[in-house]
Amino acid sequence: MTFVGDGGLELTVEAATGDSVMSAAVRHGVPGVVAECGGNQSCATCHVWVRDSYTDLVGPPGDMEDDLLDLAVADRRAGSRLSCQISVTPELDGLTVDIPPEQP
């Protein structure tokens, strides 16, 4: 999967099936994915913008995630998701997400 930072810096990392996108980012030191709650869905510091070509595969946020995304500092977009709530599947091979310039 590829993470694209605010300045356009792209970082491609490997992730295992079943990992969360957030855990892959943290494990590889991806800048901008703060993940303060460690994936417990209690903050919005792992907010990412899923690229259009993957939004259907990733699916929509659940109710609790939807509420947390309203608290995010960065603009909410159609592809806004908490990366802790996206499970890596073989269908997501090549997933690209953009990292907002600011996290809460």
Number of C-alpha atoms within 10 A of each C-alpha: 17 17 25 20 19 14 8 10 10 15 16 15 15 13 19 12 13 11 15 20 25 26 20 19 26 17 11 14 13 20 15 22 26 19 23 14 13 15 19 10 18 13 20 28 28 30 31 31 23 23 16 12 11 17 17 11 12 20 11 15 17 10 9 10 19 14 12 18 24 13 15 20 15 19 13 16 11 11 21 26 27 28 26 26 20 19 17 20 16 9 11 15 14 13 20 21 25 21 25 22 13 15 19 13
